[in-house]
Amino acid sequence: MKPILIALGGALGSLARWWISEAFVLTTGLALPWAILLVNVTGCFVIGAAAAGSWNDVRFIDTDVVRYFVIVGLCGGYTTFSAFSLQTLGLLQAGDVGRALLNVAASVLGCLAATWAGYTLAAALAR
């Protein structure tokens, strides 16, 4: 059942990212990166709410459905930035500020560098 929950959530999350991005551009006329920023911020909100509702003492949501459908599937398909943010929040809540800051710096700089490297390699191969 877990793979089905993840797949359904991932499909819905991917479609939601596309729909929201398209609707944002159509209604505001503003192109990227604003639409993606909106997706990343709302995805972070959803993963935070889902984690609080299923992991803390509150537990008002079924844990398996939230963990696999919402957190892994929906948020994973919608934006992986939400998972990065949740992990960084966990480090901060554990009092591990140094590792949290290292995670932020390494993730942002590493991902930008990897994106540049992949783009550069693909462009060079295409020539």
N, CA, C and O atoms as CSV, one atom per row, in Angstrom:
chain,resi,resn,atom,element,x,y,z
A,1,MET,N,N,0.821,-1.206,0.000
A,1,MET,CA,C,0.000,0.000,0.000
A,1,MET,C,C,0.860,1.264,0.000
A,1,MET,O,O,0.455,2.284,-0.558
A,2,LYS,N,N,2.049,1.208,0.623
A,2,LYS,CA,C,2.913,2.387,0.686
A,2,LYS,C,C,3.305,2.894,-0.696
A,2,LYS,O,O,3.214,4.095,-0.949
A,3,PRO,N,N,3.747,2.003,-1.613
A,3,PRO,CA,C,4.101,2.503,-2.952
A,3,PRO,C,C,2.927,3.153,-3.680
A,3,PRO,O,O,3.117,4.105,-4.438
A,4,ILE,N,N,1.726,2.649,-3.455
A,4,ILE,CA,C,0.542,3.233,-4.096
A,4,ILE,C,C,0.275,4.628,-3.538
A,4,ILE,O,O,-0.012,5.559,-4.290
A,5,LEU,N,N,0.370,4.766,-2.210
A,5,LEU,CA,C,0.185,6.078,-1.594
A,5,LEU,C,C,1.221,7.077,-2.105
A,5,LEU,O,O,0.887,8.224,-2.403
A,6,ILE,N,N,2.477,6.643,-2.205
A,6,ILE,CA,C,3.552,7.523,-2.682
A,6,ILE,C,C,3.316,7.910,-4.141
A,6,ILE,O,O,3.448,9.078,-4.509
A,7,ALA,N,N,2.968,6.927,-4.967
A,7,ALA,CA,C,2.751,7.197,-6.389
A,7,ALA,C,C,1.573,8.148,-6.611
A,7,ALA,O,O,1.668,9.083,-7.406
A,8,LEU,N,N,0.476,7.910,-5.914
A,8,LEU,CA,C,-0.688,8.784,-6.061
A,8,LEU,C,C,-0.378,10.201,-5.573
A,8,LEU,O,O,-0.733,11.184,-6.224
A,9,GLY,N,N,0.280,10.291,-4.430
A,9,GLY,CA,C,0.660,11.601,-3.908
A,9,GLY,C,C,1.637,12.310,-4.829
A,9,GLY,O,O,1.508,13.511,-5.065
A,10,GLY,N,N,2.618,11.571,-5.353
A,10,GLY,CA,C,3.608,12.157,-6.252
A,10,GLY,C,C,2.983,12.676,-7.536
A,10,GLY,O,O,3.325,13.759,-8.011
A,11,ALA,N,N,2.069,11.898,-8.093
A,11,ALA,CA,C,1.383,12.337,-9.317
A,11,ALA,C,C,0.570,13.599,-9.047
A,11,ALA,O,O,0.615,14.554,-9.822
A,12,LEU,N,N,-0.164,13.595,-7.955
A,12,LEU,CA,C,-0.970,14.761,-7.611
A,12,LEU,C,C,-0.088,15.974,-7.316
A,12,LEU,O,O,-0.411,17.089,-7.725
A,13,GLY,N,N,1.019,15.762,-6.612
A,13,GLY,CA,C,1.936,16.857,-6.306
A,13,GLY,C,C,2.559,17.462,-7.552
A,13,GLY,O,O,2.671,18.682,-7.666
A,14,SER,N,N,2.965,16.610,-8.488
A,14,SER,CA,C,3.553,17.095,-9.743
A,14,SER,C,C,2.539,17.902,-10.544
A,14,SER,O,O,2.857,18.964,-11.078
A,15,LEU,N,N,1.319,17.386,-10.620
A,15,LEU,CA,C,0.266,18.127,-11.321
A,15,LEU,C,C,-0.045,19.441,-10.620
A,15,LEU,O,O,-0.242,20.461,-11.280
A,16,ALA,N,N,-0.091,19.432,-9.303
A,16,ALA,CA,C,-0.372,20.652,-8.547
A,16,ALA,C,C,0.718,21.701,-8.789
A,16,ALA,O,O,0.421,22.887,-8.933
A,17,ARG,N,N,1.978,21.260,-8.832
A,17,ARG,CA,C,3.079,22.199,-9.098
A,17,ARG,C,C,2.883,22.849,-10.460
A,17,ARG,O,O,3.030,24.064,-10.595
A,18,TRP,N,N,2.554,22.055,-11.463
A,18,TRP,CA,C,2.348,22.581,-12.806
A,18,TRP,C,C,1.142,23.520,-12.860
A,18,TRP,O,O,1.228,24.617,-13.411
A,19,TRP,N,N,0.008,23.078,-12.279
A,19,TRP,CA,C,-1.203,23.909,-12.300
A,19,TRP,C,C,-0.976,25.254,-11.603
A,19,TRP,O,O,-1.343,26.306,-12.127
A,20,ILE,N,N,-0.373,25.202,-10.429
A,20,ILE,CA,C,-0.156,26.437,-9.669
A,20,ILE,C,C,0.810,27.356,-10.404
A,20,ILE,O,O,0.586,28.564,-10.478
A,21,SER,N,N,1.878,26.791,-10.945
A,21,SER,CA,C,2.840,27.609,-11.694
A,21,SER,C,C,2.183,28.256,-12.904
A,21,SER,O,O,2.376,29.445,-13.158
A,22,GLU,N,N,1.409,27.475,-13.648
A,22,GLU,CA,C,0.719,28.008,-14.830
A,22,GLU,C,C,-0.291,29.089,-14.443
A,22,GLU,O,O,-0.345,30.151,-15.065
A,23,ALA,N,N,-1.085,28.811,-13.416
A,23,ALA,CA,C,-2.097,29.776,-12.970
A,23,ALA,C,C,-1.444,31.060,-12.481
A,23,ALA,O,O,-1.952,32.151,-12.738
A,24,PHE,N,N,-0.331,30.940,-11.783
A,24,PHE,CA,C,0.367,32.120,-11.279
A,24,PHE,C,C,0.845,32.992,-12.428
A,24,PHE,O,O,0.640,34.206,-12.414
A,25,VAL,N,N,1.474,32.389,-13.415
A,25,VAL,CA,C,1.990,33.139,-14.557
A,25,VAL,C,C,0.833,33.763,-15.352
A,25,VAL,O,O,0.927,34.913,-15.782
A,26,LEU,N,N,-0.252,33.010,-15.545
A,26,LEU,CA,C,-1.396,33.531,-16.299
A,26,LEU,C,C,-2.091,34.683,-15.588
A,26,LEU,O,O,-2.539,35.631,-16.234
A,27,THR,N,N,-2.185,34.608,-14.267
A,27,THR,CA,C,-2.920,35.654,-13.535
A,27,THR,C,C,-2.066,36.869,-13.211
A,27,THR,O,O,-2.586,37.982,-13.128
A,28,THR,N,N,-0.764,36.675,-13.026
A,28,THR,CA,C,0.087,37.809,-12.654
A,28,THR,C,C,0.941,38.320,-13.805
A,28,THR,O,O,1.365,39.476,-13.800
A,29,GLY,N,N,1.194,37.471,-14.785
A,29,GLY,CA,C,2.092,37.840,-15.865
A,29,GLY,C,C,3.557,37.730,-15.478
A,29,GLY,O,O,4.440,37.991,-16.295
A,30,LEU,N,N,3.818,37.343,-14.231
A,30,LEU,CA,C,5.191,37.216,-13.747
A,30,LEU,C,C,5.677,35.795,-13.993
A,30,LEU,O,O,5.023,34.829,-13.597
A,31,ALA,N,N,6.817,35.674,-14.641
A,31,ALA,CA,C,7.377,34.347,-14.918
A,31,ALA,C,C,8.271,33.914,-13.769
A,31,ALA,O,O,8.322,34.554,-12.719
A,32,LEU,N,N,8.975,32.809,-13.994
A,32,LEU,CA,C,9.895,32.273,-12.993
A,32,LEU,C,C,10.879,33.348,-12.583
A,32,LEU,O,O,11.170,34.221,-13.401
A,33,PRO,N,N,11.403,33.342,-11.393
A,33,PRO,CA,C,11.314,32.295,-10.387
A,33,PRO,C,C,10.169,32.470,-9.394
A,33,PRO,O,O,10.066,31.691,-8.447
A,34,TRP,N,N,9.310,33.463,-9.580
A,34,TRP,CA,C,8.265,33.733,-8.591
A,34,TRP,C,C,7.284,32.581,-8.446
A,34,TRP,O,O,6.868,32.274,-7.328
A,35,ALA,N,N,6.905,31.939,-9.536
A,35,ALA,CA,C,5.966,30.820,-9.450
A,35,ALA,C,C,6.582,29.656,-8.679
A,35,ALA,O,O,5.907,29.026,-7.865
A,36,ILE,N,N,7.853,29.367,-8.928
A,36,ILE,CA,C,8.523,28.279,-8.220
A,36,ILE,C,C,8.721,28.638,-6.755
A,36,ILE,O,O,8.621,27.771,-5.886
A,37,LEU,N,N,9.001,29.900,-6.470
A,37,LEU,CA,C,9.115,30.323,-5.074
A,37,LEU,C,C,7.793,30.094,-4.349
A,37,LEU,O,O,7.781,29.620,-3.213
A,38,LEU,N,N,6.681,30.428,-5.000
A,38,LEU,CA,C,5.363,30.183,-4.413
A,38,LEU,C,C,5.165,28.697,-4.135
A,38,LEU,O,O,4.681,28.326,-3.065
A,39,VAL,N,N,5.533,27.848,-5.087
A,39,VAL,CA,C,5.397,26.400,-4.913
A,39,VAL,C,C,6.273,25.924,-3.762
A,39,VAL,O,O,5.811,25.154,-2.920
A,40,ASN,N,N,7.525,26.365,-3.708
A,40,ASN,CA,C,8.425,25.936,-2.643
A,40,ASN,C,C,7.924,26.362,-1.267
A,40,ASN,O,O,7.961,25.578,-0.319
A,41,VAL,N,N,7.457,27.601,-1.161
A,41,VAL,CA,C,6.976,28.094,0.138
A,41,VAL,C,C,5.705,27.367,0.571
A,41,VAL,O,O,5.584,26.979,1.733
A,42,THR,N,N,4.762,27.179,-0.342
A,42,THR,CA,C,3.527,26.481,0.037
A,42,THR,C,C,3.801,25.006,0.325
A,42,THR,O,O,3.172,24.421,1.207
A,43,GLY,N,N,4.733,24.401,-0.411
A,43,GLY,CA,C,5.114,23.017,-0.129
A,43,GLY,C,C,5.736,22.871,1.245
A,43,GLY,O,O,5.489,21.891,1.948
A,44,CYS,N,N,6.550,23.857,1.628
A,44,CYS,CA,C,7.151,23.837,2.965
A,44,CYS,C,C,6.078,23.973,4.044
A,44,CYS,O,O,6.159,23.334,5.093
A,45,PHE,N,N,5.079,24.805,3.783
A,45,PHE,CA,C,3.974,24.949,4.737
A,45,PHE,C,C,3.236,23.624,4.904
A,45,PHE,O,O,2.950,23.206,6.026
A,46,VAL,N,N,2.928,22.967,3.791
A,46,VAL,CA,C,2.190,21.700,3.834
A,46,VAL,C,C,2.992,20.620,4.562
A,46,VAL,O,O,2.436,19.903,5.394
A,47,ILE,N,N,4.293,20.490,4.264
A,47,ILE,CA,C,5.084,19.443,4.909
A,47,ILE,C,C,5.245,19.728,6.408
A,47,ILE,O,O,5.292,18.801,7.215
A,48,GLY,N,N,5.328,21.003,6.773
A,48,GLY,CA,C,5.409,21.352,8.192
A,48,GLY,C,C,4.134,21.007,8.936
A,48,GLY,O,O,4.173,20.452,10.034
A,49,ALA,N,N,2.997,21.341,8.327
A,49,ALA,CA,C,1.708,21.030,8.948
A,49,ALA,C,C,1.493,19.522,9.030
A,49,ALA,O,O,0.989,19.018,10.034
A,50,ALA,N,N,1.874,18.804,7.978
A,50,ALA,CA,C,1.701,17.349,7.975
A,50,ALA,C,C,2.582,16.685,9.022
A,50,ALA,O,O,2.157,15.748,9.697
A,51,ALA,N,N,3.808,17.172,9.155
A,51,ALA,CA,C,4.718,16.610,10.158
A,51,ALA,C,C,4.195,16.863,11.561
A,51,ALA,O,O,4.216,15.969,12.407
A,52,ALA,N,N,3.727,18.076,11.811
A,52,ALA,CA,C,3.199,18.388,13.139
A,52,ALA,C,C,1.956,17.570,13.452
A,52,ALA,O,O,1.765,17.132,14.587
A,53,GLY,N,N,1.116,17.366,12.455
A,53,GLY,CA,C,-0.135,16.632,12.665
A,53,GLY,C,C,0.031,15.136,12.788
A,53,GLY,O,O,-0.873,14.446,13.258
A,54,SER,N,N,1.176,14.625,12.371
A,54,SER,CA,C,1.343,13.173,12.414
A,54,SER,C,C,2.493,12.715,13.302
A,54,SER,O,O,2.542,11.539,13.661
A,55,TRP,N,N,3.401,13.580,13.664
A,55,TRP,CA,C,4.570,13.153,14.432
A,55,TRP,C,C,4.524,13.606,15.881
A,55,TRP,O,O,5.104,12.949,16.746
A,56,ASN,N,N,3.860,14.694,16.163
A,56,ASN,CA,C,3.843,15.229,17.526
A,56,ASN,C,C,2.734,14.594,18.360
A,56,ASN,O,O,2.026,13.699,17.897
A,57,ASP,N,N,2.598,15.061,19.566
A,57,ASP,CA,C,1.563,14.547,20.460
A,57,ASP,C,C,0.155,14.792,19.926
A,57,ASP,O,O,-0.795,14.118,20.326
A,58,VAL,N,N,0.028,15.746,19.035
A,58,VAL,CA,C,-1.284,16.096,18.491
A,58,VAL,C,C,-1.872,14.921,17.718
A,58,VAL,O,O,-3.001,14.510,17.986
A,59,ARG,N,N,-1.133,14.382,16.775
A,59,ARG,CA,C,-1.505,13.232,15.946
A,59,ARG,C,C,-2.981,13.194,15.574
A,59,ARG,O,O,-3.706,12.266,15.934
A,60,PHE,N,N,-3.405,14.207,14.858
A,60,PHE,CA,C,-4.791,14.261,14.420
A,60,PHE,C,C,-4.978,13.696,13.019
A,60,PHE,O,O,-6.088,13.707,12.486
A,61,ILE,N,N,-3.886,13.196,12.414
A,61,ILE,CA,C,-3.951,12.643,11.069
A,61,ILE,C,C,-3.336,11.246,11.086
A,61,ILE,O,O,-2.377,11.002,11.817
A,62,ASP,N,N,-3.882,10.322,10.282
A,62,ASP,CA,C,-3.337,8.977,10.176
A,62,ASP,C,C,-1.878,9.045,9.730
A,62,ASP,O,O,-1.570,9.617,8.685
A,63,THR,N,N,-0.994,8.467,10.517
A,63,THR,CA,C,0.443,8.589,10.293
A,63,THR,C,C,0.903,8.024,8.957
A,63,THR,O,O,1.658,8.693,8.252
A,64,ASP,N,N,0.478,6.808,8.575
A,64,ASP,CA,C,0.926,6.225,7.316
A,64,ASP,C,C,0.463,7.025,6.103
A,64,ASP,O,O,1.227,7.249,5.164
A,65,VAL,N,N,-0.792,7.451,6.136
A,65,VAL,CA,C,-1.305,8.233,5.012
A,65,VAL,C,C,-0.525,9.539,4.901
A,65,VAL,O,O,-0.127,9.931,3.804
A,66,VAL,N,N,-0.307,10.210,6.016
A,66,VAL,CA,C,0.426,11.475,5.989
A,66,VAL,C,C,1.862,11.252,5.551
A,66,VAL,O,O,2.366,11.956,4.676
A,67,ARG,N,N,2.514,10.284,6.151
A,67,ARG,CA,C,3.934,10.065,5.851
A,67,ARG,C,C,4.142,9.705,4.385
A,67,ARG,O,O,5.001,10.292,3.726
A,68,TYR,N,N,3.378,8.759,3.865
A,68,TYR,CA,C,3.625,8.269,2.509
A,68,TYR,C,C,2.893,9.054,1.428
A,68,TYR,O,O,3.481,9.366,0.392
A,69,PHE,N,N,1.627,9.376,1.648
A,69,PHE,CA,C,0.875,10.106,0.630
A,69,PHE,C,C,1.244,11.589,0.613
A,69,PHE,O,O,1.551,12.141,-0.443
A,70,VAL,N,N,1.214,12.230,1.779
A,70,VAL,CA,C,1.424,13.683,1.829
A,70,VAL,C,C,2.907,14.050,1.830
A,70,VAL,O,O,3.354,14.800,0.963
A,71,ILE,N,N,3.675,13.533,2.791
A,71,ILE,CA,C,5.063,13.975,2.941
A,71,ILE,C,C,5.950,13.452,1.812
A,71,ILE,O,O,6.620,14.239,1.143
A,72,VAL,N,N,5.964,12.147,1.593
A,72,VAL,CA,C,6.851,11.578,0.567
A,72,VAL,C,C,6.280,11.812,-0.835
A,72,VAL,O,O,6.995,12.286,-1.717
A,73,GLY,N,N,5.016,11.491,-1.047
A,73,GLY,CA,C,4.430,11.574,-2.375
A,73,GLY,C,C,4.056,12.984,-2.802
A,73,GLY,O,O,4.670,13.550,-3.706
A,74,LEU,N,N,3.047,13.549,-2.149
A,74,LEU,CA,C,2.525,14.864,-2.550
A,74,LEU,C,C,3.609,15.940,-2.490
A,74,LEU,O,O,3.866,16.627,-3.478
A,75,CYS,N,N,4.239,16.079,-1.331
A,75,CYS,CA,C,5.263,17.117,-1.201
A,75,CYS,C,C,6.498,16.793,-2.036
A,75,CYS,O,O,7.148,17.697,-2.562
A,76,GLY,N,N,6.823,15.513,-2.159
A,76,GLY,CA,C,7.965,15.127,-2.994
A,76,GLY,C,C,7.736,15.443,-4.459
A,76,GLY,O,O,8.654,15.879,-5.152
A,77,GLY,N,N,6.524,15.230,-4.933
A,77,GLY,CA,C,6.193,15.570,-6.310
A,77,GLY,C,C,6.022,17.068,-6.501
A,77,GLY,O,O,6.334,17.612,-7.560
A,78,TYR,N,N,5.527,17.718,-5.475
A,78,TYR,CA,C,5.266,19.156,-5.529
A,78,TYR,C,C,6.572,19.939,-5.435
A,78,TYR,O,O,6.829,20.829,-6.246
A,79,THR,N,N,7.384,19.608,-4.457
A,79,THR,CA,C,8.668,20.284,-4.280
A,79,THR,C,C,9.540,19.503,-3.311
A,79,THR,O,O,9.100,19.172,-2.210
A,80,THR,N,N,10.770,19.204,-3.706
A,80,THR,CA,C,11.681,18.548,-2.768
A,80,THR,C,C,12.286,19.552,-1.800
A,80,THR,O,O,12.924,19.167,-0.820
A,81,PHE,N,N,12.092,20.824,-2.068
A,81,PHE,CA,C,12.584,21.854,-1.153
A,81,PHE,C,C,11.915,21.710,0.205
A,81,PHE,O,O,12.501,22.055,1.231
A,82,SER,N,N,10.699,21.205,0.212
A,82,SER,CA,C,9.984,21.029,1.477
A,82,SER,C,C,10.665,19.980,2.352
A,82,SER,O,O,10.748,20.159,3.567
A,83,ALA,N,N,11.151,18.895,1.762
A,83,ALA,CA,C,11.855,17.863,2.537
A,83,ALA,C,C,13.156,18.417,3.098
A,83,ALA,O,O,13.492,18.164,4.255
A,84,PHE,N,N,13.881,19.162,2.293
A,84,PHE,CA,C,15.112,19.815,2.756
A,84,PHE,C,C,14.813,20.746,3.939
A,84,PHE,O,O,15.548,20.759,4.927
A,85,SER,N,N,13.746,21.512,3.833
A,85,SER,CA,C,13.385,22.449,4.894
A,85,SER,C,C,12.975,21.733,6.168
A,85,SER,O,O,13.318,22.169,7.267
A,86,LEU,N,N,12.236,20.628,6.028
A,86,LEU,CA,C,11.822,19.858,7.200
A,86,LEU,C,C,13.028,19.263,7.909
A,86,LEU,O,O,13.091,19.275,9.139
A,87,GLN,N,N,13.984,18.744,7.149
A,87,GLN,CA,C,15.198,18.177,7.757
A,87,GLN,C,C,16.016,19.266,8.456
A,87,GLN,O,O,16.566,19.037,9.533
A,88,THR,N,N,16.094,20.441,7.845
A,88,THR,CA,C,16.823,21.553,8.458
A,88,THR,C,C,16.125,22.006,9.736
A,88,THR,O,O,16.784,22.304,10.732
A,89,LEU,N,N,14.799,22.060,9.713
A,89,LEU,CA,C,14.048,22.412,10.918
A,89,LEU,C,C,14.314,21.401,12.027
A,89,LEU,O,O,14.475,21.781,13.187
A,90,GLY,N,N,14.360,20.113,11.677
A,90,GLY,CA,C,14.663,19.074,12.670
A,90,GLY,C,C,16.016,19.289,13.321
A,90,GLY,O,O,16.156,19.117,14.532
A,91,LEU,N,N,17.016,19.665,12.531
A,91,LEU,CA,C,18.345,19.959,13.093
A,91,LEU,C,C,18.278,21.161,14.030
A,91,LEU,O,O,18.881,21.143,15.103
A,92,LEU,N,N,17.555,22.197,13.637
A,92,LEU,CA,C,17.420,23.386,14.489
A,92,LEU,C,C,16.680,23.057,15.783
A,92,LEU,O,O,17.073,23.514,16.857
A,93,GLN,N,N,15.613,22.269,15.686
A,93,GLN,CA,C,14.849,21.894,16.880
A,93,GLN,C,C,15.677,21.033,17.824
A,93,GLN,O,O,15.473,21.059,19.038
A,94,ALA,N,N,16.617,20.266,17.261
A,94,ALA,CA,C,17.503,19.441,18.084
A,94,ALA,C,C,18.657,20.252,18.656
A,94,ALA,O,O,19.492,19.720,19.387
A,95,GLY,N,N,18.706,21.540,18.323
A,95,GLY,CA,C,19.760,22.407,18.836
A,95,GLY,C,C,21.062,22.318,18.062
A,95,GLY,O,O,22.088,22.833,18.505
A,96,ASP,N,N,21.025,21.671,16.913
A,96,ASP,CA,C,22.219,21.481,16.101
A,96,ASP,C,C,22.291,22.577,15.033
A,96,ASP,O,O,22.164,22.310,13.839
A,97,VAL,N,N,22.496,23.809,15.489
A,97,VAL,CA,C,22.486,24.974,14.607
A,97,VAL,C,C,23.609,24.895,13.573
A,97,VAL,O,O,23.410,25.248,12.410
A,98,GLY,N,N,24.775,24.439,13.990
A,98,GLY,CA,C,25.907,24.340,13.073
A,98,GLY,C,C,25.617,23.431,11.893
A,98,GLY,O,O,25.882,23.786,10.744
A,99,ARG,N,N,25.070,22.251,12.181
A,99,ARG,CA,C,24.741,21.314,11.096
A,99,ARG,C,C,23.592,21.840,10.242
A,99,ARG,O,O,23.554,21.602,9.035
A,100,ALA,N,N,22.650,22.560,10.871
A,100,ALA,CA,C,21.547,23.145,10.108
A,100,ALA,C,C,22.074,24.188,9.120
A,100,ALA,O,O,21.678,24.202,7.954
A,101,LEU,N,N,22.960,25.052,9.589
A,101,LEU,CA,C,23.535,26.070,8.710
A,101,LEU,C,C,24.400,25.433,7.623
A,101,LEU,O,O,24.393,25.876,6.474
A,102,LEU,N,N,25.138,24.399,7.992
A,102,LEU,CA,C,25.944,23.685,7.009
A,102,LEU,C,C,25.043,23.028,5.960
A,102,LEU,O,O,25.363,23.033,4.772
A,103,ASN,N,N,23.919,22.464,6.402
A,103,ASN,CA,C,22.970,21.849,5.482
A,103,ASN,C,C,22.420,22.880,4.500
A,103,ASN,O,O,22.315,22.608,3.304
A,104,VAL,N,N,22.070,24.056,5.002
A,104,VAL,CA,C,21.535,25.109,4.139
A,104,VAL,C,C,22.592,25.549,3.125
A,104,VAL,O,O,22.331,25.592,1.922
A,105,ALA,N,N,23.779,25.873,3.619
A,105,ALA,CA,C,24.839,26.360,2.737
A,105,ALA,C,C,25.245,25.292,1.713
A,105,ALA,O,O,25.365,25.579,0.522
A,106,ALA,N,N,25.454,24.068,2.188
A,106,ALA,CA,C,25.891,23.001,1.286
A,106,ALA,C,C,24.804,22.655,0.274
A,106,ALA,O,O,25.103,22.394,-0.892
A,107,SER,N,N,23.558,22.650,0.705
A,107,SER,CA,C,22.466,22.316,-0.208
A,107,SER,C,C,22.285,23.376,-1.284
A,107,SER,O,O,22.206,23.063,-2.472
A,108,VAL,N,N,22.221,24.620,-0.862
A,108,VAL,CA,C,21.998,25.693,-1.836
A,108,VAL,C,C,23.195,25.819,-2.777
A,108,VAL,O,O,23.031,25.819,-3.997
A,109,LEU,N,N,24.390,25.924,-2.217
A,109,LEU,CA,C,25.572,26.073,-3.064
A,109,LEU,C,C,25.849,24.810,-3.874
A,109,LEU,O,O,26.188,24.888,-5.055
A,110,GLY,N,N,25.705,23.646,-3.236
A,110,GLY,CA,C,25.932,22.390,-3.947
A,110,GLY,C,C,24.947,22.183,-5.078
A,110,GLY,O,O,25.330,21.747,-6.163
A,111,CYS,N,N,23.684,22.491,-4.839
A,111,CYS,CA,C,22.672,22.320,-5.889
A,111,CYS,C,C,22.864,23.317,-7.018
A,111,CYS,O,O,22.689,22.971,-8.186
A,112,LEU,N,N,23.222,24.547,-6.683
A,112,LEU,CA,C,23.511,25.518,-7.740
A,112,LEU,C,C,24.714,25.072,-8.561
A,112,LEU,O,O,24.695,25.160,-9.789
A,113,ALA,N,N,25.758,24.595,-7.893
A,113,ALA,CA,C,26.951,24.130,-8.597
A,113,ALA,C,C,26.635,22.914,-9.463
A,113,ALA,O,O,27.095,22.828,-10.601
A,114,ALA,N,N,25.854,21.976,-8.934
A,114,ALA,CA,C,25.490,20.786,-9.701
A,114,ALA,C,C,24.616,21.149,-10.892
A,114,ALA,O,O,24.776,20.578,-11.970
A,115,THR,N,N,23.698,22.087,-10.715
A,115,THR,CA,C,22.856,22.542,-11.821
A,115,THR,C,C,23.719,23.173,-12.907
A,115,THR,O,O,23.539,22.891,-14.091
A,116,TRP,N,N,24.651,24.025,-12.503
A,116,TRP,CA,C,25.564,24.646,-13.462
A,116,TRP,C,C,26.397,23.584,-14.177
A,116,TRP,O,O,26.554,23.640,-15.397
A,117,ALA,N,N,26.931,22.620,-13.432
A,117,ALA,CA,C,27.770,21.574,-14.030
A,117,ALA,C,C,26.968,20.723,-15.019
A,117,ALA,O,O,27.442,20.433,-16.118
A,118,GLY,N,N,25.764,20.327,-14.630
A,118,GLY,CA,C,24.924,19.538,-15.521
A,118,GLY,C,C,24.549,20.310,-16.768
A,118,GLY,O,O,24.582,19.769,-17.873
A,119,TYR,N,N,24.199,21.554,-16.600
A,119,TYR,CA,C,23.840,22.410,-17.728
A,119,TYR,C,C,25.033,22.578,-18.661
A,119,TYR,O,O,24.909,22.444,-19.878
A,120,THR,N,N,26.195,22.874,-18.073
A,120,THR,CA,C,27.412,23.083,-18.855
A,120,THR,C,C,27.802,21.830,-19.625
A,120,THR,O,O,28.153,21.908,-20.802
A,121,LEU,N,N,27.741,20.680,-18.972
A,121,LEU,CA,C,28.077,19.414,-19.625
A,121,LEU,C,C,27.107,19.121,-20.764
A,121,LEU,O,O,27.530,18.792,-21.872
A,122,ALA,N,N,25.817,19.238,-20.499
A,122,ALA,CA,C,24.818,18.952,-21.533
A,122,ALA,C,C,24.952,19.906,-22.712
A,122,ALA,O,O,24.818,19.491,-23.863
A,123,ALA,N,N,25.218,21.185,-22.435
A,123,ALA,CA,C,25.387,22.163,-23.515
A,123,ALA,C,C,26.622,21.839,-24.343
A,123,ALA,O,O,26.604,21.965,-25.567
A,124,ALA,N,N,27.695,21.421,-23.675
A,124,ALA,CA,C,28.922,21.071,-24.386
A,124,ALA,C,C,28.717,19.830,-25.257
A,124,ALA,O,O,29.211,19.773,-26.383
A,125,LEU,N,N,27.996,18.845,-24.744
A,125,LEU,CA,C,27.744,17.620,-25.503
A,125,LEU,C,C,26.817,17.881,-26.701
A,125,LEU,O,O,26.898,17.204,-27.726
A,126,ALA,N,N,25.946,18.865,-26.546
A,126,ALA,CA,C,24.990,19.185,-27.608
A,126,ALA,C,C,25.662,19.904,-28.780
A,126,ALA,O,O,25.123,19.932,-29.886
A,127,ARG,N,N,26.831,20.481,-28.537
A,127,ARG,CA,C,27.520,21.231,-29.601
A,127,ARG,C,C,28.182,20.340,-30.564
A,127,ARG,O,O,28.803,20.812,-31.516
